[in-house]
């Protein structure tokens, strides 16, 4: 019988001596995992106060994170995954917004929290690497049980969105919803009890929890945690744990594929991986190099289950819509977009009429909302439909494609350009570790395309060679060539390894990195922008009365 709650799944593991949790330093059977979780749950119950039973966890991927997930499930608490890369007022506002009455962290996290005004005394902050912590846990040993009132509607997770295009929002996820995802993803990606799941994506994000931890719990598979994703440490970790499955995001996979290839890369235990936003080239090259299949999916912390996998899908396609309610519509007319006509290079010929926002006409029932954010809820549910905020298109054979976030639509000379498609082209160039494409204001009208790339050594990088390569790609549209190029050793990212486009867009050409500008409409000639060049550009904005559009660039 399929379990309806995470708590029930945990009790199923009582007495299970199969290996349940591993780090580089130690391991726990599933029976031990459940008992350790129960002790932490009892400790949380003793410390509980009036108000929402929300427990913040400010940790990298530590085994304690997994044990507190179990603790919260058993006692009906809510885990709030706190992004350890956030700092200052942003972090303070996030924690206060979600009403944490208890925070679990380590010494480094405690030092960060000490700088903030959270309204919590030290007794409300549990520090896992302080000597007294394990003593507290030991004092609360108890037989695992489910607290009264815990059911499928119990709020289990508050997941902050990545915040790549604006302020993060806290997504609500109940025990029932995560349980349903555990069952669905087991069937979709072939999870079994013999799986060894390598968790290198952050546990405060939906990717790791929904696609890896929950299915592993449901099947009694082994979860192996590493503090953070490391491109150089990926294969050694896979071999150390004997991992068969992992999850990823596109930027992290790009870092991995940029590591020097070795002749024995395929000598590993990996069978499958699941992730989002990897380029088709990286997906193909990963399978060739490491001998494992990647399931490139689509989803978000707010909603999932939009895509049905199809091994016949062409390169770049996600699969087929999971049901008739998954469609691409014009946000203005609410009409379904035309089927996309692709040329021989896979480029959408009729982009203006084919690319629109992906919606789920049945998704309003599954979306559980944001915490204390009715405005954001209303933006997601309109006309009775769930709006993803993502662009997509469906080809003539019924395959669906992701075309970037809604904010990735760049209007150039009256034509809509998909930033994601340009990013994928730039990522093909050897030496580009990550790429982000976004629109910045044109001094006369509309927008111009700007790209930011991450490379090992910006000063030594051959921009002219990159420009020649990109301009020569057959699937680059006539107006897709970037007019500005930022070359950086470190692009700003979220804790889940997604590039923060909003920050890049706000900075435009006014940043400490090298910025190149295309000189003219003829031969593709990029040159470094000088202070005079930047001043001249600002003057051009002023002449055309558009300086108000420059934002942070001014």
N, C-alpha and C positions, 0 to 999 in steps of 0.2 A: 504494500500500500504506500502510495506517495505521501510524504509528510508535508503538512501545510505550514509548518514553522521551522525556523532555524533551531529553536530550542529542542523540538522533537528530534531533529536530525542529530543533535548532539547526544541526547539520551540513547539513541540507537548505537552510539559508539562506546557506551559503558561496557567494560569487559573486553573490548576489542584490542587485542595485542598487536595488531598490524601497525607498522610505523606510520605515525600521523604527522609529525612535525620535526623538521631538522634545520639546524644552522650549521655553520662550519665548526662550531664548538661542542654542541650536544644534540641529543635527539630525545623525542618523547613518543610513546605509543599513543594511539587514540584514547585508550582508557586513561592514561596519564594526562592527556590534553584536557579531557572533560573534567577530571578531578581538580586539576590546577585552575581551570576556568571557574569551577564551582567555588573554590576558596576565594578567588578574587571577586566573584559575585557577592559572596557573603560579606566581604570587606566593604564593598560598595554600598550594600544595604545598611551596614552599621553607620556609614558616613552620610547616608542620604538625608537631605533636608527637604523642606517644602519646595514646591515648584517642579518644573520639568526635570525628569531624572536623566539628565544629559551628562555624559562623561566624555570630556575631550581627551584625545590621545595625540600627543605631540612627540612622535617618534619616527625614526626611519623604520625600515622593515626589520624590526626586532621580534623575536619569538613572543615577547610580552604583548605586542600588538595583537597577535593571533589569540593569545589566551584571554585578553580583554574583550575581544569580539565574542568569544564563547561566554564569558562572564555576563556581558550585557544581554545576550540572548536568553540566558536562563532566568535572570531576575527582571526582565522586561525593561531594561534601560536602553538608552539610545547612545550609540557611539558617534562622536563627532570627530572625523579625521581632520586634524589641523596640519596645514601645509608647513613643513619645517623650513621652507625657503622664504616664507613671508616674514616681515619684520615691522617694528614700529607701529605707527597709527593704523596701518592696514590690518596687521595681525590683531591688534587690540580691538578694533571695530568688529572683526569677524568673530572673535571669541565672545565678546559681549552680546553680539546679535543672536547667537545660538544658545544663550543661557546655560553655559556649562556650570554645574555646581561642583564638579570634581574634574581634575586634570591629571592624566598619567603622562609622565615625561622622564627624561634622563637629566644628568647634571648640565649638559650643554643647553638643553631646552629650558631648564629652570633658570639659567642665567639670562636667557632671552626674555622669559616671562617676568623676571624681576624688574625689568625696565618698563613694564606696562602697568597700567591701572586697571585691574580686572575685577576689583571688588571681592577678591578671594584671599583668605589668609593662608599661611603656609600649610596649615593642616588640611587644606582642600587640594593640595598639590602633592601627588605621590611620585617620588623620584626613584626609579627602578634600580639605579646603581648606587644608592645610598644603603649603608649596612642595615638600617632599620626596616627597609621595605620588605624583604623576604620574611623577616620576623613577624611583621604584621600579617602577611599572607598565611604563615604557618598557624597563627592563632585563630584563623577562621576556616580551618579544615572542616568540611562537611560533605555528606553524601549528596551527589548531584541530584537536583530536582528542579522542576519548573515552577516558578512563582505563580500564585493565583492571579488570574486575569490576563496572563500572557496568551495571546492568540495571533492569528494571521494579520490582524489589523494593528498590532503593536508596532509603534515606530521604532525601527532598529538602527537606521543609519541616517545621518545628515551629511551629505556629500557636497562639498563645495565644488562648483563648476570650475573649469580650468582658468577662466578669466582672461582668455587670450584677446578678447575684443571688448572687454569692459569689466566692471566690478563683479566679483564672484558672487554667486547666489547659492544658498544651501538647499539642495534637492532632498526631498523626503523619500525614504525607502522603507517600507514595512517589512516585517519578517515574512509575510505572505508573498510579497512581490519577489524578494530575494530567493525564497524557496522555489517559486515558479521558474525563475531564471535558472536555478541550479538544475531542475529537471529538464528544462528546454535545452540548455547548453550541453548537458550530458548527451542528449540525443543528437544534437546538431554537430558537435565536434568529436564525438566518439570517446568520451571520457569513460574510464574503467577503474576498478579498484586497484589494478596493478600500475596505474599511472604514477609517475614521479613528476610532480608539478614544480617547475622552477619559477619562483615568484621574484622577479627582478623589477617589476613595475611597482610604484608606491601603493601601499595598502590603504592609504586615505583616498584613493581614487577608484571609481567604478570598474575600470579595466581589470584590475587584479581581483577585486572582490566578486564581481559578477561572472567573470569568465574563467576564474581559476579557483579561488578559495571556496566559494559556495559549491561548485560541482565536486571539488575534492572532498568536502565534508559529506555531501550527499552519497558519494560512492565509497568513502573510507580510503581514499588514495593518500599519498604522501605529499605534504606541502613543504618545500624547501625555500627558506628565505635568505636573501642577501640584503645588506643594509640599503644599497643603492645600485642602480644599473651602472655597469662598467663595461665599456666595449672591450677593453683588454682582458677583463676578468670573466667575460661571458663564457667562453669555451672552457677555461679551466674549471669554472663552477659547474657547468653542464657535466663535465667528466667526473668531477668529484662526487656529485650527487647521483650520477647516473640518470639525469633528467630525460624525460620523454616528451614533455609539453612545457610551453612557456607562453607568456603574453608580451606584447610590445606595442609601441606607438611608432609612427613613421620616422620621427627624428632620431629616436634611439636606434632603430634599425639602420638608418643612414650612417650613424657613427660606427656601428658594427661592421657594415660593409666597407667602410673606409680603412679598416685595419688591414695590415699587410696579409695577403693570402698565403697560407702554408699548405704544403702538399698533403698533410694529414688532417686538414680541417674536417673532412667527412668522417673521420674516425671518432664518432661520438654516438651517444644513445638517443639523440633527439629524433622524434617521429613527426611532431606537428607543432605549429605555433598559431596563435590567434592575435590579431591586432587591427589597427586602423591607420589609414592615411600613409601607407607605404607606397612608394612609386612602383609601377609595374616592373620596371627594370630591377629594382632592389628585390622584389619578390622572386623573380626568375633567377637572379644571381644567387640569392640565398639558397634556394633549393639545389642549384648546381653545386654550390660550394660546400654546404653543410649536410646535404642529403635529406632534408626534412621539408615537409609540405607546409606552406603558410596559408591559413584561412584569413583572407582579408575581408573584414566585416564592416559593418556600419552600425552605429548606435551612440547612445549618450547616457549619462547618469539619469536623465529625465525619462528616457524611453528606449526600448530595445525591441528586437524581434521584427524588424521591418524588412529583412532580406531573407530570401530562400536561396541557399547555396546551389550552384549549378556548375558542375565541372566543365560544361561546354561553353561557359561564359567567355567572351573574348577578353583580351588583355585590357585591364583598366576597369572592367565592369565589376560591380559588387555581386551580381547574381540576378535574381528576378524578384520583383515585389513579393512579399510573403503572402499577401492576400489582395483582394480587389480594392481594399480601402487605402492602399499605399499608392499614391499618385503624385505627379508633379503638376503644380498649378501656377497660373499667373496670379500673384497676390492682389493685383488691382481688379481683375475681372472675375476671379474665383473660378475661371474655366481651366480645364485640363490643357496642358501645353501640347503642342504638336509633337509627334514622334521625331526624334532627332535623325537627321540624315548625315551620315558620316562619309567623309571622303576616304581615299585609299590610305591615308595616314592616320585615320581615326579621329580627325578633326571635325567638329560639328559645323556643318555648312550653314544651317538655319538657327544659329545660336539664339537670336533675339526671340524667336517664337517657340523654341524647344526647351531652353533652359529656364527653369522656374524654381519655386520653393517646394521641397519635398514635404508632404503632409501625410497624416494618418487619419482617415475619416473615422476610424474606430478608436483612436488613441486617447480620446478624452477620458475614457473609462480607466485606462491603465496609468495615466499620469497622476501622481499623488501630490503634486504641487511643490512649491518652494516654502521654506519656513519663514513665516511672517513677511510675506512679500506678495500681496494681492495684485499689485500692478504687474509683476512679472508673470503671475499665474494667468492673468487676463490676456497677456500678450501671447502666451502659449496656446490657450484655448479660445479660438475665434470661429464663429459660424458653426460651433459644435464640433470642430475638427482640432486635432493636435498639430500645431505648426512647429516643425523641427528647427527652423532658423537656418537651414542648410539648403544649398543649391543642388540641383540634380537634373538629370534628363533620362529619358527612356528611348532606346533605339528602336528601329523598325522591327526587330526580332523580339522585343519585349524585355531586353536586359536593361537594368537600371544602373546609373553611374552617379558617383558623387562628384560635384563640381565646385566644392568649396563652401565656406560659410557665407551667410547672406551678406556680410560686410566685405566679402571678397569680390563683389561685382564691381568692376571698374568701368566707368563710362568714358571712353576715349573717342573724340570726334563723332559723337552721336552713336557709337557702337559699344555694346556691352562686351567686356573682356573678362574671362574667368582667370583669376589670379592663380588658382590651383594648377591649371593646365600649364601656365608659364613656369611655375615652380618645378613641376615635374621635368620639364625640358632642361632647365638650368641644372637640376640635380644629376642629370646624365653626365655632366662634365666631370672628369676625373679631378679630384682634389677639392670639390665642393662638399663640405660635410653637412651643411644644412642650407636651406634657401627659404626666404619669405618674400612674397610679392604683394604689393598693396598700392592703392591709389593715393596720390598727393595732388593738391590743386594745381591746375595749369594757370599761368599768369594771365591768360586771355579768357579761356572758357573750359568748362569740363575738368577732366583729370588727366594726369600723366601717370604712366606706369613706373614705379620704383621697385627695385629689388635689393634685398640685403642677403649677403651670403656669409657663411662662416667657413674659414679656411685655417690651416695650421699656421701659416706665416703670411699675413696680409701684405707685408712689404715685398715679399718675393713672388707673390702670386701674379701670374701672367693674365691681366685683364683683357688685353688685346686678343689673346688666343681664345679666351672664354667668349668674347663678343663675336668673334668669327664663327665659333662653333654654334652658338645659339642662333645667330642669324641664318646659318645654313641648315637648320633643322626643318624638314619639310612640313611638320605639323604646327609650326609657329605661325599664327595669324599675322596679317600685314601690320596690324597695330599693336601687336603683343610685345615688340622689342622694348625692353626697359629703357627709359630716357635717363634714369639715374641709377647708379649701382653703388651700394654701400658694402665695403669689404671689411669684415671684422674677424677677430680671433675668438670672440665670445658674444653671440647674440643673446639678448635677454630671453629667458625661458621661464615657464611655470615649473612647479615641482614635478609635474608629470611629463616633462621633456617636450612641451609644446612651445613654439616660439611666440612671444608676446607681440603680436602685430600692432596692437593699439599703441604700445610704447614706441615702436619703430616709426609708425605713421606720424605720431605726434612730433617726433624729433626731425623727421624729414632729412634734409641735408645738413642740419645744424647739429652735428655730433662730433665726438672726438675721433671717430673712425675715418678712414680714407673714404671719400665719396667721389665717384667718377660721374661725369656728365657726357652724354652723347652730343657731339658737335655737328649739328646739321642734319639734313635729310638724305644725303647721299651715302657715301661709304660709312660703315659703322666704325666710328672713331671715338673712343672714350678717353677722356683726359681727367686728371685729378682736378677737382674744383679748388680754386684758390680763394682767399678771403675776398679778393676783388670780384671774382665770379659770383660768389654768394651775395655780395652787396649789390651787384648789378641785377641779379635775379629779383632781389627784394624791391629794387627800384622799378622793375618792370611790373611787378604786382601793383605797386602804388600808382603807376601811370594808367593802369586799366581799372583802378578802383576796386581791386580784389584783395588788398592786404588783409582784410578781415578774415579771409579764408586760410591764411597762413598758420593760424593757431600758434603752437609752440615753436614753429619754425621762425617766427619773427623775432 
